Amino acid sequence: MKVFVLGTGGWGIALAMLLHQNGHEVTSWTYLQEECDLLHRERCNEKLLPGVVIPEGIEITTDMSGAAKADLVVLAVPSFAVASTAERLAKIVPPHTVIVNVGKGLDSKHGYCRFSETISNAMNGSNPVVALTGPTHAEEVARGIPTAIVAASESRAAAELTQAAFMNDTNFRVYTSSDIIGCELGGAFKNIIALGAGISDGLGLGDNSKAAFMTRGLTEIARLGVKLGAKQETFAGLSGVGDLIVTCCSMHSRNRRAGILIGKGATAQEAMKEVGATVEGYYATEAGYHLAQQQGVSMPITEAMYAVLYGGMPAQEAIKHLLNRPRRGEHEEVWVH
């Protein structure tokens, strides 16, 4: 199978290597000629994947035209570049070619829509879109550490093609799902909670605090997801609680690292500059906040995060506000007595 991977960040390289390992003919595309030259020369991205060598069999290019001959096209670009890259791709890729998006976030320029919607709109609905998402650190996938992920799509054939391309029997297991809404929202909004979990760690709070934050955070993500048409059970799966755990608890997570810096007193802008790469949770917080307002869904943790990141509220004050919300049951229960 010919696979064209757009994006040479850590995740794009890790997936290109996995696909190459699985026996596919892989081409990796980068927007920057300077980066292309560096990767040709060094065969590694030392900043994002130190010590990981890119196999010579993976072609690296700045020419997107090769996507026209691919059986599968993978979008592994930063969230801010998904729409513009899809628009360029629409002029190249023929109808029916499966597009796999691995980015996590929402398109704030187009009404906070999901990336699969952005891509489908750019392609005029002529190409099936798959969201490949779950608890996956590029640093571990690139080193062959066993991982499980979900390929979600409205098209069963597209999801199963993606499953066949990425899955192997040594280190990468792929499940399919028809609930692309829930899978994408889980992948996008867990970054909000991971950023907050990092703030909790930076403040020196304990495991109790982070566990409560993660659990109640997932509850409100699921609440919004169901309102938008997702299945409740999706949020108990790999793209929901699985992705939440790995992002909130690992130092591989840029969101958690940025949150720790904010908890220690840095501004959001200072923290993102220090991390030195895209902190998706910052942008997801804005999208989640406004989407919840539009839908009339209560998301108190997201609201608190928005107040901290965009309103300048001290993190301790936001925590106090969350703890002093009105009393309520954990679930909407009917008491017999």
Secondary structure, DSSP 4 states (H G I P E B T S, - for coil): -EEEEE--SHHHHHHHHHHHHTT-EEEEE-S-HHHHHHHHHHSS-TTTSTTPPPPTTSEEES-GGGGGG-SEEEE---GGGHHHHHHHHTTTSPTT-EEEE---SEEGGGTSEEHHHHHHHHTTT-S-EEEEESS--HHHHTTT--EEEEEE-S-HHHHHHHHHHH--SSSEEEEEES-HHHHHHHHHHHHHHHHHHHHHHHTT--HHHHHHHHHHHHHHHHHHHHHTT--GGGGGSIIIIIHHHHHHH-TT-HHHHHHHHHHTT--HHHHHHHHTS--HHHHHHHHHHHHHHHHT---HHHHHHHHHHHH---HHHHHHHHHTSPP--SS------
